[in-house]
Amino acid sequence: MAKKRNRITAAMSQTIAESSPLIKKQKIVTSDTNDENNILEINLNKLEANPHQPRIDINMHSLNELISSIEQNGLMQPIVVTEEKNGGLHTIVAGHRRYEAFKIMGKDKIKAIVLKDISEKDLAILSLTENLMRENLHPIENAIAIKNILDNDIVESQNKLAEYVGLSKGYVSKLMNILKLPSSIINIIKKDNYKDINVLILINKLKDEKEMLEAYNVIKELSRSEAEKYLKNKYFSTKKTIPSLIDIKNSKSKISINVHLKELSEEQILQVREEIENLNQVITSLSSSWNK
């Protein structure tokens, strides 16, 4: 049975805004239109997308499902927006899919909670936090959002960002690591909706793009434990044969020494030469004694 997805209610959206260490308790703008619930109705043409929104692609199938739900049940939770800025626009903090659904439905207005005194940093953190609660958002989208926040110096460090959004530092580090995969592999992973971060990090350790793709095509149908076992056995086995750097062959009449100089550092080469010279002196000494 699939895990039930959490519903982002108006109260939950407000809790997100108030729980971040970055943000003071926000006052909700009230309106005579709906004082009881502290909700405004805002014209769609007065709304703009959040530049820090993690969601890159909106799946049309799920969007159509949302539209059907809204048509049958109405808007179950308002979106969350900033107060008006210069130009009279509100920036969407949470609820981009609901906003897109209302546009497709030809609606003029949508219910919204309006948060006051939201800084650029707050806007980035709020949007990321709200999206992290959604199970259907791909981790790569979250990773890109985190990278953008860090690249633009909106938050001072990766560890601080982890603290602000309530994630472990290790998890944020893993998210950033999967962005090191080649873009072609990332595109395939997103298309397949493959989300196991631990397995993707192992794939990222492979030597080249060809090997990564080869491995991914095998593991994408496996469970995490099966995928990890396959990758470790095929690509990360510690039982590797270490080639001999020096080959020594001997017969009754001669001793042959072959040294693989390309495999040695300069310091090792000097050491080998000294050993060979010492061995040569021993052989010369023995040869002299045999000839007496």
N, C-alpha and C positions, 0 to 999 in steps of 0.2 A: 504493500500500500504506500503510495507516494506521500511524502511528508507534506502536511498542510502549510501553505505559504502564509507568512504573517501578513496581516492587513495593516497598512499604515493609516491609522485613524487620525482625526484632527488632533486628539489629545496626544497621540504618540508623536506626531510631527512637532507639536509644541515641546514635548519632552526632549526630543532630539536637540532642539534649539537651546534648551535650558541646561542640558547636561554637559555640553562641551566646556572644558576648562577655559577655553578662549572667550566664552561669551557670557556677559552679564545676564541676569534674568531679563528676558525681553518682554516689553509691554505690547500686548496685542492692540492694534488699532480698532476701535469700535465704530459702529455705524448705526444710524437710525433704522437702517433696513433690517438689521438682525442683531439687536443688542444682546439678546439672550445667549446666542452662541458666539458672539464676537467674530462674526464672519462678514466679509464684504462680497459683493458681486462686482467683478472687474471686467471691463471690455477686453476681449482677446487682443484687439489691436493696441492695447496698452501694456502688453506683456512681451518680454524678450527672454531668449534662452540664457541660461547660466553658462558663461564661458568655461566654467570648471566642471560642467556636467560630465560624469564618467561614461554614461551610456553613449556609445558610438553609433550603433545600429539599432533601429527599432523594428522588431519582427512584425511584419504586417499581419500574420496569422493571429498573434497574441493581441495586436492592436484591434483587429476586427472583433475578437472575443470581448475586449474591454468595451468597445462601442456597443455591442449587443447587450452587455451587462448594464451599461448606463441607460440604454433605451428601455430596458425592462424594469430596472430598479432605481434609476436616477443616480446622481453622483453620490457615492457612499462616503467619500471623504474629500474635503476641499484641498486644493493645492496650497502650497506655502510660498509666499512671495515677499520681496523686500518692499519697503515703502517707496513712494514715488521719488524718482531722481529728477535731475534737470532734464527737461524734455517730456516729463510726465509719464515715464515708463517704469514699470515694476519688473524686477528680475526674478525669474522663477527659481526658487530654492529647491522645492520638491514637487513633483507632479508633472514632469514633462510629457509622459505618455497620456495623461488625462487631458492636458492642454492640446496635444496633437489630435486626440479623439474628438474633442469638442470642435476643432477646426474642420475636420472631415465631416462632422455631423451638421455643419453650417450654423453652429451656435454663435451668438454674439458675445455672451458673457459667461463667466465661470465663477463659482464660489471660491474664495481664497482667504486664508489667514495671512495677515500682513504683519511682518516683524519690523520693529524699529531699530535704528542704529546698528545696521549690519555692515561691518567692514569687508574689504576684499578678502581678508584672511578668513573671516567668519563665513563668508559666502562659499568659499572653497571647501572648508571643513564640513559645513552643514550639508552641502550637496553630496560629498563623498560619504558621509555618515549615513545619510538617508539611503543611498544606493547600496551600501554594504549590507543593509538589512534585507535586501532583495535577493532571493536564492537564484533567480534566473539571470542575473548579471554575470557576464563572463569575467573571470579573474584578470584576464588581460586588459579589459576595459578599466577595471579598478587600478591595475598597475600603471596604465597610461595616465590616468587621472592623478595618481600619486606622483609620478615623474614630472608631470606638468606643474604641479604645486611646488615641488622642490626646485625644478629648473628656473621657475620665476621668482624664487626666494620669498614665496608667500609664507612658508613655514621654514624655520631655521635649520632643521635637520630631520633626517629620516626617523630617528628615535623619538623626537618630539611629536612628529606627525602620528606615529603609532600611539603615543600617549593620548593625543587629542581625540582620535577616533575610536579609542578603546580596543585596539588590536595589539597582539604581542609584537615585540620588535622582530622576533624570528619570522613571523608570518609576513610582515611588511618586507623584510629582506628577501624572502622567497618570492614574493610578488615582483620585486624589482629584478631578481635574477632571471625570471622567465622572459623578460624583455630583451635579454641578451641573445635570445634565439634569432636566427636569420628571419627576415621579414617574410620570406616565402613559407617558412615553416609555421610562423605565427598565423598567417592567413589561412593555412590549411587547418590548423588547430581550432581557430575560431569558426570556420565553416563547419567543421565536424562537431563543434560545441564540446570539445574535450576539455575537462576542467581539473584534472588531477595534478596539482602543482608539484607534488613530490616527484612524480614520474617525469614531468616536464623538465625539472631541474637535472635529473639524471641524464635525460636526452641531451641537454645543453652541454654536458661534459664530453660528448663524443667528438671525434676529431674533425669532422667536416659535415657540410650540409647533406651530402649524399648519404653518409652513414646515419645521420639523424633521421632523414626521411625513411630510410630502410627500416630503422628500428621502430619509428612511430607507426608505420603501416602494420607492423606485427603486434605492437602492444595496445593499440587503440581499442581492440576488442577484448582485452584482458582485464581482469580485476587488478587493483593496485598491487596486491601481494604477488600475483602472477607476473605482472609487468616488471616489478622491481627485481624479482628472481631471474627473469629472462635477461634483463639488461645487465645485471651483475655477473651472471654466468657467461654471457656471450662477450661482453665488452670490458668488464672490470674485474675479471678473474685474476687473483694474485699468483696463480700457478703458471707463470710465464717463463719460458726458457731463456736464461741469460747466456748469450754467446760467450765463449771463452775468448779472452783477450790475447792469450799466449798459447800457441800450440807447440808442444815439445814431442819430437819423435826421435827414437834412438834405435840403433842396430848394433851389431857386433863391432862395426868399424867406424860408425859416426853418430853424432848427435845433431839433430836438426831443430832449430828454434825459429818459429814464425810468430812475429808480433803484429797485431792489428792496430797500427798506429792511428788510424782514423777514429778509432773508438776511444782513444786516450786523450787526456788533457796534456798540456805542455809539461806540467809538473810530473805527471805519471810517466811520460815518455823519458824524462831525465832519470827517474827512479829505475825504470826498466833497463836503460842503458848502463847505469851503474851496476845493476845486478848481473847483466850480461858480461860486463868487463870483469867483475869479480869471479863469475863462473869461468870465464876464459883463462884467468890467472890460475884457477884451481886445475883446470884441464891441462894447461901448459906445464904446471908443476908435476902433475901425475904422469904426463907424457915423458917428462925428463927422467923421472924415476924409473919408468918402465924401460927406457932405452939404456940404462946403466947396466 
